[in-house]
Amino acid sequence: MEEERLYFQCGELTLEGLLGEANGNKGVVITHPHPLYGGDMYNNIVDAIRWAYHRKGYATLRFNFRGVGASHGSYHDGIGEQDDIYAAIDVLIERGCKEIHLAGYSFGAWVISKGLRLYNKAQQIVMVSPPVALLEFSLDGPEPRIGLVITGSHDEIAPESLVKELVNRWNPGAELKVINGTDHFYWGRENEVSEAIEEYLEKKMGER
């Protein structure tokens, strides 16, 4: 899968991303883990998410949050990063995408949750290991767009019991996938993350 390196504007900042084109009008914005702990768009789970969506015919846009890699600016406590996601959504819309998903891993999932009011152009949300034991998830109420949440059975940052409790609050109809025997980083288990997302996308296609 070839990707095009691109640069796009978020206010006065220029952000760096990689766009994988696809036929059709579906696309996904993929967000990476915590910038202060080495998170960027080349992360193994970001890549696993990208491959899952690519195989199901979606255009994929992964990008570096402000202050990461060649993206301008600096870390903004998950606040300015919400605007980064909004700008990335606009990139896909400008490329002709009508159906847009958001898929975030760890910190990236948290930023998505913080900015849901902004993202009215996104129809579906996938979260991998939302860091519910580390950061506050202050969703105002039910969020039916959250369709799939993945965590590991040994994930101390996104513990299964707490994730399950919050998923039931966010969207009781959402699917919770627990990958046995893995922690927050999924080393060697990336394919299982991809497979879970692909299965979810197949189900959504079958419901149409």
MARBA-3410 file (N, C-alpha, C, O; in Angstrom, 1 decimal):
208
0.8,-1.2,0.0,0.0,0.0,0.0,0.9,1.2,0.0,1.7,1.5,0.9 ~ 0.7,2.0,-1.0,1.5,3.3,-1.1,0.8,4.4,-0.4,-0.5,4.5,-0.4 ~ 1.6,5.3,0.2,1.0,6.4,0.9,1.7,7.7,0.4,2.8,7.7,0.0 ~ 0.9,8.7,0.3,1.4,10.1,-0.1,1.7,10.9,1.1,0.8,11.1,1.9 ~ 2.9,11.4,1.2,3.2,12.3,2.3,2.6,13.7,2.0,2.7,14.2,0.9
1.9,14.2,2.9,1.2,15.5,2.6,1.4,16.4,3.9,1.6,15.9,5.0 ~ 1.1,17.7,3.6,1.2,18.7,4.7,-0.1,19.5,4.6,-0.5,19.9,3.5 ~ -0.8,19.7,5.8,-2.1,20.4,5.7,-2.1,21.3,6.9,-1.4,21.2,7.9 ~ -3.0,22.3,6.7,-3.1,23.4,7.7,-4.1,23.1,8.8,-5.1,22.5,8.6 ~ -3.7,23.5,10.0,-4.6,23.6,11.2,-4.4,25.0,11.8,-3.5,25.2,12.6
-5.2,25.9,11.4,-5.0,27.3,11.8,-3.7,27.8,11.2,-3.5,27.7,10.0 ~ -2.8,28.2,12.0,-1.5,28.7,11.6,-0.5,27.6,11.5,0.7,27.9,11.1 ~ -0.8,26.4,12.0,0.2,25.3,12.0,0.1,24.5,10.8,-1.0,24.3,10.2 ~ 1.2,23.9,10.4,1.3,23.0,9.3,1.5,21.6,9.9,2.5,21.4,10.7 ~ 0.7,20.6,9.6,0.8,19.3,10.1,1.2,18.3,9.0,0.9,18.5,7.8
1.9,17.3,9.4,2.5,16.3,8.5,1.6,15.0,8.6,1.2,14.5,9.7 ~ 1.3,14.4,7.4,0.5,13.2,7.4,0.9,12.3,6.3,1.7,12.7,5.4 ~ 0.3,11.1,6.3,0.5,10.1,5.2,-0.9,9.7,4.8,-1.7,9.2,5.6 ~ -1.2,9.8,3.5,-2.5,9.5,3.0,-2.4,8.3,2.1,-1.6,8.3,1.1 ~ -3.2,7.3,2.4,-3.4,6.1,1.5,-4.7,6.3,0.8,-5.8,6.2,1.3
-4.6,6.4,-0.5,-5.8,6.6,-1.4,-6.5,5.3,-1.6,-6.0,4.2,-1.4 ~ -7.8,5.4,-1.9,-8.6,4.3,-2.2,-9.7,4.7,-3.1,-10.1,5.8,-3.2 ~ -10.2,3.7,-3.9,-11.4,4.0,-4.7,-12.6,4.1,-3.8,-12.7,3.4,-2.7 ~ -13.6,4.9,-4.1,-14.8,5.0,-3.3,-14.7,6.3,-2.5,-13.9,7.2,-2.7 ~ -15.7,6.4,-1.6,-15.8,7.6,-0.8,-15.8,7.4,0.7,-16.4,8.2,1.5
-15.0,6.4,1.1,-14.9,6.1,2.6,-13.5,6.4,3.0,-12.5,6.2,2.3 ~ -13.4,7.0,4.2,-12.0,7.3,4.7,-12.0,7.3,6.2,-13.0,7.3,6.9 ~ -10.8,7.1,6.8,-10.6,7.1,8.2,-9.4,8.0,8.6,-8.3,8.0,7.9 ~ -9.5,8.7,9.7,-8.5,9.5,10.3,-8.0,8.7,11.5,-8.8,8.2,12.3 ~ -6.7,8.4,11.5,-6.1,7.6,12.6,-5.2,8.4,13.4,-4.3,9.1,13.0
-5.4,8.3,14.8,-4.6,9.1,15.7,-3.7,8.3,16.6,-4.0,7.2,16.9 ~ -2.5,8.9,16.9,-1.4,8.1,17.5,-1.4,8.3,19.0,-2.0,9.2,19.6 ~ -0.5,7.5,19.7,-0.4,7.5,21.1,0.4,8.8,21.6,0.7,9.6,20.8 ~ 0.6,8.9,22.9,1.0,10.1,23.5,2.4,10.6,23.0,3.4,9.9,23.0 ~ 2.3,11.9,22.5,3.6,12.5,22.0,4.7,12.6,23.0,5.9,12.5,22.6
4.4,12.8,24.3,5.5,12.9,25.3,6.1,11.6,25.6,7.1,11.6,26.4 ~ 5.6,10.5,25.1,6.1,9.2,25.4,6.5,8.5,24.1,6.5,7.2,24.0 ~ 6.9,9.3,23.1,7.4,8.7,21.8,6.3,8.4,20.8,6.6,7.7,19.8 ~ 5.0,8.7,21.1,4.0,8.4,20.1,4.0,9.2,18.9,4.2,10.4,18.9 ~ 3.9,8.5,17.7,3.8,9.2,16.4,3.0,8.3,15.4,2.5,7.3,15.8
2.9,8.8,14.2,2.1,8.2,13.2,2.7,6.9,12.7,2.1,6.1,11.9 ~ 3.9,6.6,13.1,4.6,5.3,12.7,4.4,4.2,13.7,5.0,3.1,13.6 ~ 3.7,4.4,14.7,3.4,3.5,15.8,2.9,2.1,15.2,2.1,2.1,14.2 ~ 3.2,1.0,15.9,2.8,-0.3,15.4,1.3,-0.5,15.3,0.8,-1.1,14.4 ~ 0.6,0.1,16.3,-0.9,-0.1,16.3,-1.6,0.9,15.3,-2.6,0.6,14.7
-1.0,2.1,15.2,-1.5,3.0,14.1,-1.4,2.3,12.8,-2.3,2.4,12.0 ~ -0.3,1.6,12.6,-0.1,0.9,11.3,-1.0,-0.3,11.2,-1.5,-0.5,10.1 ~ -1.3,-1.0,12.2,-2.3,-2.1,12.2,-3.7,-1.6,11.9,-4.4,-2.2,11.1 ~ -4.0,-0.5,12.4,-5.4,0.1,12.1,-5.4,0.5,10.6,-6.4,0.3,9.9 ~ -4.3,1.1,10.2,-4.2,1.6,8.8,-4.5,0.4,7.8,-5.2,0.5,6.9
-3.8,-0.7,8.1,-3.9,-1.9,7.2,-5.3,-2.5,7.2,-5.8,-2.9,6.2 ~ -5.9,-2.5,8.4,-7.3,-3.0,8.5,-8.3,-2.2,7.6,-9.0,-2.8,6.8 ~ -8.2,-0.9,7.7,-9.1,0.0,6.9,-8.7,-0.1,5.4,-9.6,-0.1,4.6 ~ -7.5,-0.1,5.1,-7.1,-0.2,3.7,-7.6,-1.5,3.1,-8.2,-1.4,1.9 ~ -7.6,-2.6,3.8,-8.1,-3.8,3.2,-9.6,-3.8,3.0,-10.1,-4.6,2.2
-10.3,-2.9,3.7,-11.7,-2.8,3.5,-12.1,-1.6,2.6,-13.3,-1.3,2.6 ~ -11.1,-1.1,1.9,-11.5,-0.1,0.9,-11.6,1.3,1.3,-12.1,2.2,0.6 ~ -11.0,1.6,2.5,-11.0,3.0,3.0,-9.8,3.8,2.7,-8.7,3.2,2.7 ~ -9.9,5.0,2.3,-8.7,5.9,2.3,-8.3,6.1,3.8,-9.1,6.2,4.7 ~ -7.0,6.1,4.0,-6.5,6.3,5.3,-5.6,7.5,5.5,-4.8,7.8,4.6
-5.8,8.2,6.5,-5.0,9.4,6.8,-4.5,9.3,8.3,-5.2,9.4,9.2 ~ -3.2,9.0,8.4,-2.5,9.0,9.7,-1.6,10.3,9.7,-1.1,10.7,8.6 ~ -1.5,10.9,10.8,-0.8,12.2,10.8,-0.1,12.3,12.2,-0.5,11.7,13.2 ~ 0.9,13.2,12.2,1.5,13.6,13.5,0.8,14.8,14.1,0.6,15.8,13.5 ~ 0.4,14.6,15.4,-0.1,15.7,16.1,0.9,16.9,16.2,2.1,16.7,15.9
0.4,18.1,16.5,1.3,19.2,16.6,2.5,18.9,17.5,2.4,18.3,18.6 ~ 3.7,19.4,17.0,4.9,19.2,17.8,5.6,17.8,17.6,6.6,17.6,18.3 ~ 5.0,17.0,16.8,5.6,15.6,16.6,6.1,15.6,15.2,5.5,16.0,14.2 ~ 7.3,15.0,15.0,7.9,14.8,13.7,8.0,16.2,13.0,8.6,17.1,13.5 ~ 7.5,16.3,11.7,7.6,17.5,11.0,6.4,18.4,11.2,6.3,19.5,10.6
5.5,18.0,12.1,4.3,18.9,12.4,4.7,20.1,13.3,5.5,19.9,14.2 ~ 4.3,21.3,12.9,4.6,22.5,13.6,3.9,22.5,15.0,3.0,21.7,15.3 ~ 4.3,23.5,15.8,3.7,23.7,17.1,4.3,22.8,18.2,5.4,22.3,18.1 ~ 3.6,22.7,19.3,4.0,22.0,20.4,2.9,21.3,21.1,1.7,21.6,20.9 ~ 3.2,20.3,22.0,2.1,19.6,22.7,1.2,20.5,23.4,1.6,21.5,24.0
-0.1,20.2,23.4,-1.1,21.2,23.9,-2.1,20.5,24.8,-3.3,20.8,24.8 ~ -1.7,19.4,25.5,-2.5,18.8,26.6,-3.8,18.2,26.0,-4.8,18.1,26.8 ~ -3.8,17.8,24.8,-5.0,17.2,24.2,-6.1,18.2,23.8,-7.2,17.8,23.4 ~ -5.8,19.5,23.9,-6.7,20.5,23.6,-6.6,21.0,22.1,-7.5,20.8,21.3 ~ -5.4,21.5,21.8,-5.1,21.8,20.4,-5.1,20.6,19.5,-5.5,20.8,18.3
-4.8,19.5,20.1,-4.8,18.3,19.3,-6.2,17.9,18.7,-6.4,17.2,17.7 ~ -7.3,18.4,19.4,-8.6,18.2,18.9,-8.8,18.9,17.6,-9.4,18.4,16.7 ~ -8.2,20.1,17.5,-8.3,20.9,16.3,-7.5,20.2,15.1,-7.9,20.2,14.0 ~ -6.4,19.5,15.5,-5.6,18.8,14.5,-6.5,17.7,13.9,-6.4,17.5,12.7 ~ -7.3,17.0,14.7,-8.2,15.9,14.1,-9.2,16.6,13.2,-9.5,16.0,12.1
-9.8,17.7,13.6,-10.8,18.3,12.8,-10.2,18.7,11.4,-10.8,18.5,10.4 ~ -8.9,19.2,11.4,-8.3,19.6,10.2,-8.0,18.4,9.3,-8.2,18.4,8.1 ~ -7.7,17.2,9.9,-7.5,16.0,9.2,-8.8,15.5,8.6,-8.8,15.0,7.4 ~ -9.9,15.6,9.3,-11.2,15.3,8.7,-11.4,16.1,7.5,-11.9,15.5,6.4 ~ -11.2,17.4,7.5,-11.4,18.2,6.3,-10.5,17.8,5.1,-11.0,17.9,4.0
-9.3,17.3,5.4,-8.5,16.7,4.3,-9.2,15.6,3.6,-9.3,15.6,2.3 ~ -9.8,14.7,4.3,-10.5,13.6,3.7,-11.8,14.1,2.9,-12.1,13.6,1.9 ~ -12.5,15.1,3.5,-13.7,15.6,2.8,-13.3,16.3,1.5,-13.9,16.1,0.5 ~ -12.1,17.0,1.5,-11.7,17.6,0.3,-11.3,16.6,-0.7,-11.3,16.9,-1.9 ~ -10.9,15.4,-0.3,-10.6,14.3,-1.2,-11.8,13.5,-1.7,-11.7,12.5,-2.4
-13.0,13.9,-1.3,-14.2,13.3,-1.7,-14.8,12.3,-0.8,-15.7,11.6,-1.2 ~ -14.3,12.1,0.4,-14.8,11.1,1.3,-16.2,11.6,1.9,-16.3,12.8,2.4 ~ -17.2,10.8,1.8,-18.5,11.0,2.4,-18.7,10.3,3.7,-19.4,10.8,4.6 ~ -18.2,9.1,3.8,-18.2,8.4,5.1,-16.9,8.4,5.8,-15.9,8.0,5.2 ~ -16.9,9.0,7.0,-15.6,9.2,7.7,-15.6,8.5,9.0,-16.5,8.7,9.8
-14.6,7.7,9.3,-14.4,7.1,10.6,-13.2,7.8,11.3,-12.3,8.3,10.7 ~ -13.2,7.7,12.6,-12.1,8.1,13.5,-11.6,6.9,14.2,-12.5,6.2,14.8 ~ -10.3,6.6,14.2,-9.8,5.5,14.9,-8.6,5.9,15.7,-7.6,6.4,15.1 ~ -8.6,5.8,17.0,-7.5,6.2,17.8,-7.0,5.2,18.7,-7.7,4.3,19.2 ~ -5.7,5.2,18.9,-5.0,4.3,19.9,-4.5,5.1,21.1,-3.8,6.1,20.9
-4.8,4.6,22.3,-4.3,5.2,23.5,-4.6,6.7,23.6,-5.8,7.1,23.5 ~ -3.6,7.5,23.7,-3.8,9.0,23.8,-4.7,9.5,22.6,-5.5,10.3,22.8 ~ -4.5,8.9,21.4,-5.2,9.3,20.3,-6.7,9.0,20.5,-7.6,9.8,20.0 ~ -7.1,7.9,21.2,-8.5,7.6,21.5,-9.0,8.7,22.4,-10.2,9.1,22.3 ~ -8.2,9.0,23.4,-8.6,10.0,24.4,-8.9,11.4,23.7,-9.9,12.0,24.0
-8.0,11.8,22.8,-8.3,13.1,22.2,-9.5,13.1,21.3,-10.3,14.0,21.3 ~ -9.8,11.9,20.7,-11.1,11.8,19.9,-12.2,12.0,20.9,-13.2,12.7,20.6 ~ -12.2,11.3,22.0,-13.3,11.4,23.0,-13.5,12.9,23.5,-14.6,13.3,23.8 ~ -12.4,13.6,23.6,-12.5,15.0,24.1,-13.1,15.9,23.1,-13.7,16.9,23.5 ~ -13.0,15.6,21.8,-13.5,16.6,20.8,-14.7,16.1,20.1,-14.9,16.6,18.9
-15.5,15.2,20.6,-16.6,14.6,19.9,-17.6,15.7,19.3,-18.2,15.5,18.3 ~ -17.7,16.7,20.1,-18.7,17.8,19.6,-18.2,18.4,18.3,-19.0,18.9,17.5 ~ -16.9,18.4,18.1,-16.4,19.0,16.9,-16.5,18.1,15.7,-16.6,18.6,14.6 ~ -16.6,16.8,15.9,-16.5,15.9,14.9,-17.8,15.4,14.3,-18.1,14.2,14.2 ~ -18.7,16.3,14.0,-20.1,15.9,13.6,-20.0,15.4,12.1,-21.0,14.9,11.6
-18.9,15.5,11.5,-18.8,14.9,10.1,-18.3,13.5,10.1,-18.2,12.8,9.1 ~ -18.0,12.9,11.3,-17.5,11.5,11.5,-18.7,10.7,11.9,-19.5,11.0,12.8 ~ -18.8,9.5,11.2,-20.0,8.6,11.4,-19.7,7.5,12.4,-20.6,7.0,13.1 ~ -18.4,7.0,12.4,-18.1,5.9,13.3,-16.8,6.2,14.0,-15.9,6.9,13.5 ~ -16.6,5.6,15.2,-15.4,5.7,16.0,-15.0,4.4,16.5,-15.7,3.6,17.0
-13.7,4.1,16.3,-13.0,2.9,16.8,-11.9,3.4,17.8,-11.2,4.3,17.5 ~ -11.9,2.7,19.0,-10.9,3.0,20.0,-10.1,1.8,20.3,-10.6,0.7,20.5 ~ -8.8,1.9,20.3,-7.9,0.8,20.7,-7.2,1.3,22.0,-6.5,2.3,22.1 ~ -7.4,0.5,23.1,-6.8,0.8,24.4,-7.0,2.2,24.8,-6.0,2.9,25.1 ~ -8.2,2.7,24.9,-8.4,4.1,25.5,-7.9,4.1,26.9,-8.2,3.2,27.7
-7.0,5.0,27.3,-6.3,5.0,28.5,-7.1,5.4,29.7,-6.8,6.5,30.4 ~ -8.1,4.7,30.0,-9.1,5.1,31.0,-8.6,5.1,32.5,-9.1,5.8,33.3 ~ -7.5,4.4,32.7,-6.9,4.4,34.1,-5.9,5.5,34.2,-5.4,5.7,35.3 ~ -5.6,6.2,33.2,-4.6,7.2,33.2,-5.1,8.6,33.0,-4.7,9.6,33.6 ~ -6.1,8.7,32.1,-6.7,10.0,31.7,-8.2,10.0,31.9,-8.8,8.9,31.8
-8.8,11.2,32.2,-10.2,11.2,32.4,-11.0,11.3,31.1,-10.7,12.1,30.2 ~ -11.9,10.4,31.0,-12.8,10.4,29.8,-14.1,11.0,30.2,-15.0,10.3,30.9 ~ -14.3,12.2,29.9,-15.5,13.0,30.4,-16.5,13.2,29.3,-16.9,14.3,29.0 ~ -17.0,12.0,28.7,-18.1,12.1,27.7,-19.3,12.6,28.4,-19.6,12.2,29.5 ~ -20.1,13.5,27.8,-21.2,14.1,28.4,-22.4,13.1,28.5,-23.2,13.2,29.4
-22.4,12.1,27.7,-23.5,11.2,27.7,-23.3,10.1,26.7,-22.2,9.9,26.2 ~ -24.3,9.4,26.3,-24.2,8.3,25.3,-23.6,8.8,24.0,-23.9,9.9,23.6 ~ -22.8,8.0,23.4,-22.2,8.3,22.1,-22.3,7.1,21.1,-21.5,6.3,21.1 ~ -23.4,7.1,20.4,-23.7,5.9,19.5,-22.7,5.7,18.4,-22.7,4.6,17.8 ~ -21.9,6.7,18.1,-20.9,6.5,17.0,-19.7,5.6,17.5,-19.0,5.1,16.6
-19.5,5.5,18.8,-18.5,4.5,19.2,-19.0,3.1,19.0,-19.9,2.6,19.6 ~ -18.3,2.4,18.0,-18.8,1.1,17.6,-18.0,0.0,18.0,-18.5,-1.1,18.2 ~ -16.7,0.2,18.2,-15.7,-0.9,18.5,-14.7,-0.3,19.5,-14.1,0.7,19.2 ~ -14.4,-1.0,20.6,-13.4,-0.7,21.5,-12.6,-2.0,21.7,-13.1,-3.0,22.0 ~ -11.2,-1.9,21.6,-10.3,-3.0,21.7,-9.4,-2.7,22.9,-8.9,-1.6,23.1
-9.2,-3.8,23.7,-8.1,-3.7,24.7,-7.5,-5.0,24.9,-8.0,-6.0,24.4 ~ -6.4,-5.1,25.7,-5.7,-6.3,26.0,-6.1,-6.8,27.4,-6.4,-6.0,28.3 ~ -6.1,-8.1,27.6,-6.5,-8.7,28.9,-5.5,-8.3,30.0,-5.8,-8.3,31.2 ~ -4.2,-7.9,29.6,-3.2,-7.5,30.6,-2.9,-6.0,30.5,-1.8,-5.6,30.9 ~ -3.8,-5.3,29.9,-3.6,-3.8,29.7,-3.9,-3.1,31.0,-5.1,-3.0,31.4
-2.9,-2.6,31.7,-3.1,-1.9,32.9,-3.5,-0.4,32.7,-4.0,0.2,33.6 ~ -3.3,0.1,31.5,-3.7,1.5,31.2,-5.1,1.5,30.7,-5.8,2.5,30.9 ~ -5.6,0.5,30.1,-7.0,0.3,29.6,-7.5,-1.0,30.2,-7.8,-1.9,29.4 ~ -7.7,-1.1,31.5,-8.1,-2.4,32.1,-9.5,-2.8,31.6,-10.4,-2.0,31.5 ~ -9.6,-4.1,31.3,-10.8,-4.6,30.8,-12.1,-4.2,31.6,-13.1,-3.8,31.0
-12.0,-4.4,32.9,-13.2,-4.1,33.7,-13.7,-2.7,33.6,-14.8,-2.4,33.5 ~ -12.7,-1.7,33.7,-13.1,-0.3,33.6,-13.5,0.1,32.2,-14.4,0.9,32.0 ~ -12.8,-0.5,31.2,-13.2,-0.2,29.8,-14.6,-0.7,29.5,-15.4,0.0,28.9 ~ -14.9,-1.9,30.0,-16.3,-2.4,29.8,-17.3,-1.5,30.5,-18.4,-1.3,29.9 ~ -17.0,-1.1,31.7,-18.0,-0.2,32.4,-18.2,1.1,31.6,-19.4,1.5,31.5
-17.2,1.7,31.1,-17.3,2.9,30.3,-18.0,2.7,29.0,-18.8,3.5,28.5 ~ -17.7,1.6,28.3,-18.3,1.3,27.0,-19.8,1.1,27.2,-20.6,1.6,26.4 ~ -20.2,0.5,28.3,-21.7,0.4,28.5,-22.3,1.7,28.7,-23.5,1.9,28.4 ~ -21.6,2.6,29.2,-22.1,4.0,29.4,-22.1,4.8,28.1,-23.1,5.5,27.9 ~ -21.1,4.6,27.3,-21.0,5.3,26.1,-22.0,4.8,25.0,-22.7,5.6,24.4
-22.0,3.5,24.8,-22.8,2.9,23.8,-23.0,1.4,24.2,-22.1,0.6,23.8 ~ -24.1,1.0,24.8,-24.3,-0.4,25.2,-24.3,-1.3,24.0,-24.0,-2.5,24.1 ~ -24.5,-0.8,22.8,-24.5,-1.6,21.6,-23.1,-1.8,21.0,-23.0,-2.5,20.0 ~ -22.1,-1.1,21.5,-20.8,-1.2,21.0,-20.2,-2.5,21.2,-20.5,-3.2,22.2 ~ -19.3,-2.9,20.4,-18.5,-4.2,20.6,-17.3,-3.9,21.3,-16.5,-3.0,21.0
-17.0,-4.8,22.4,-15.8,-4.7,23.1,-15.0,-6.0,22.8,-15.5,-7.1,23.1 ~ -13.8,-5.8,22.2,-13.0,-6.9,21.9,-11.8,-6.9,22.8,-11.0,-6.0,22.9 ~ -11.6,-8.1,23.5,-10.5,-8.2,24.5,-9.5,-9.2,23.8,-9.9,-10.4,23.6 ~ -8.3,-8.8,23.6,-7.3,-9.7,23.1,-6.5,-10.3,24.2,-5.8,-9.6,25.0 ~ -6.6,-11.6,24.4,-6.1,-12.3,25.6,-4.5,-12.3,25.5,-3.9,-12.5,24.5
-3.9,-12.1,26.7,-2.5,-12.3,26.8,-1.6,-11.2,26.4,-0.4,-11.4,26.2 ~ -2.2,-10.0,26.1,-1.4,-8.9,25.7,-1.7,-7.7,26.5,-2.7,-7.5,27.2 ~ -0.7,-6.8,26.5,-0.8,-5.6,27.3,-1.1,-4.4,26.4,-1.6,-4.5,25.3 ~ -0.7,-3.2,26.9,-1.1,-1.9,26.2,-0.4,-1.8,24.9,-0.8,-0.9,24.0 ~ 0.7,-2.5,24.6,1.5,-2.2,23.5,1.4,-3.2,22.3,1.8,-3.0,21.2
0.7,-4.4,22.6,0.4,-5.3,21.5,1.5,-5.9,20.7,1.3,-6.2,19.5 ~ 2.7,-5.9,21.3,3.9,-6.4,20.5,3.6,-7.8,20.0,3.4,-8.7,20.9 ~ 3.8,-8.0,18.8,3.5,-9.4,18.2,2.1,-9.7,18.0,1.8,-10.8,17.5 ~ 1.2,-8.9,18.4,-0.3,-9.2,18.3,-1.0,-8.2,17.4,-2.2,-8.1,17.4 ~ -0.2,-7.4,16.7,-0.8,-6.4,15.8,-1.8,-7.0,14.9,-2.9,-6.3,14.6
-1.6,-8.1,14.3,-2.5,-8.7,13.4,-3.9,-9.0,14.0,-4.9,-8.9,13.3 ~ -3.9,-9.3,15.3,-5.2,-9.5,15.9,-6.0,-8.2,16.1,-7.2,-8.2,16.0 ~ -5.3,-7.1,16.2,-6.0,-5.8,16.2,-6.6,-5.5,14.9,-7.7,-5.1,14.8 ~ -5.8,-5.8,13.8,-6.3,-5.6,12.5,-7.5,-6.4,12.2,-8.5,-6.0,11.6 ~ -7.4,-7.7,12.6,-8.5,-8.6,12.3,-9.8,-8.2,13.0,-10.9,-8.3,12.4
-9.7,-7.7,14.3,-10.8,-7.3,15.0,-11.5,-6.1,14.3,-12.7,-6.1,14.2 ~ -10.7,-5.2,13.8,-11.3,-4.0,13.1,-11.9,-4.5,11.8,-13.0,-4.0,11.4 ~ -11.2,-5.3,11.0,-11.8,-5.8,9.8,-13.1,-6.5,10.0,-14.1,-6.3,9.2 ~ -13.2,-7.4,11.0,-14.5,-8.1,11.3,-15.6,-7.1,11.6,-16.7,-7.2,11.2 ~ -15.2,-6.0,12.4,-16.2,-5.0,12.7,-16.7,-4.3,11.5,-17.9,-4.1,11.3
-15.8,-3.9,10.6,-16.2,-3.2,9.4,-17.0,-4.1,8.5,-18.0,-3.6,7.8 ~ -16.7,-5.4,8.4,-17.6,-6.3,7.7,-19.0,-6.4,8.2,-19.9,-6.4,7.4 ~ -19.1,-6.4,9.5,-20.5,-6.4,10.1,-21.2,-5.1,9.8,-22.4,-5.2,9.5 ~ -20.5,-4.0,9.8,-21.2,-2.7,9.5,-21.6,-2.7,8.1,-22.7,-2.2,7.8 ~ -20.8,-3.2,7.2,-21.2,-3.3,5.8,-22.4,-4.2,5.6,-23.3,-3.9,4.8
-22.5,-5.3,6.3,-23.6,-6.2,6.2,-24.9,-5.6,6.8,-26.0,-6.1,6.4 ~ -24.8,-4.6,7.6,-26.0,-4.0,8.2,-26.7,-3.0,7.2,-27.8,-2.6,7.5 ~ -26.0,-2.7,6.1,-26.6,-1.7,5.2,-27.6,-2.2,4.3,-28.2,-1.5,3.5
END
